[in-house]
Amino acid sequence: MARFYAQICTVVFLIVTIGGFCVGNAVAVAHGQARGNVDGMQLHLTYARDVVDLVLLAAFVFVGFFASRRVGRVVTGVAGVFLLVLAVVGFLYTDTNRGTRSVLDLHFTLALNIFDLVVGVLAILAALGTVEEEAPAGVIRPAVP
């Protein structure tokens, strides 16, 4: 389960990471709003957030295509807990329209908080739902001679 979820997250975080580097940095303020937004959606993406997304992308690529079940389960669970912590911190320190409120150069808008919460909870559930060992041959499928 963790492997399949990580493969889906690989595509999602690839898009998020590339998009994050393309929209710019939220440090600059133009027309009363911080930059780093996508169209009308306030994201206030910074290069620090892009690096966080890049690290998560690397973790999900590793789990989705290279890791064993046990290692994949642990890495997916750790990534889920990390995203859940980001979401909780984000809800406590929500950013303003001008992008003046950040923690470690990470701006926490409502859209990013919801994204982190959903992806983090699903990652934890995928990690918990991963079976590490194969079942005995006679229980699930007959033994092949």
ABEGO torsion letter per residue (X at the ends): XAAAAAAAAAAAAAAAAAAAAAAEBAABBBGGBBBGBBEABBAGBBAAAAAAAAAAAAAAAAAAAABBAAAAAAAAAAAAAAAAAAAAAAAABBBBAAGABBBGGBBBBAAAAAAAAAAAAAAAAAAAABBABBBBAAAABBBBX
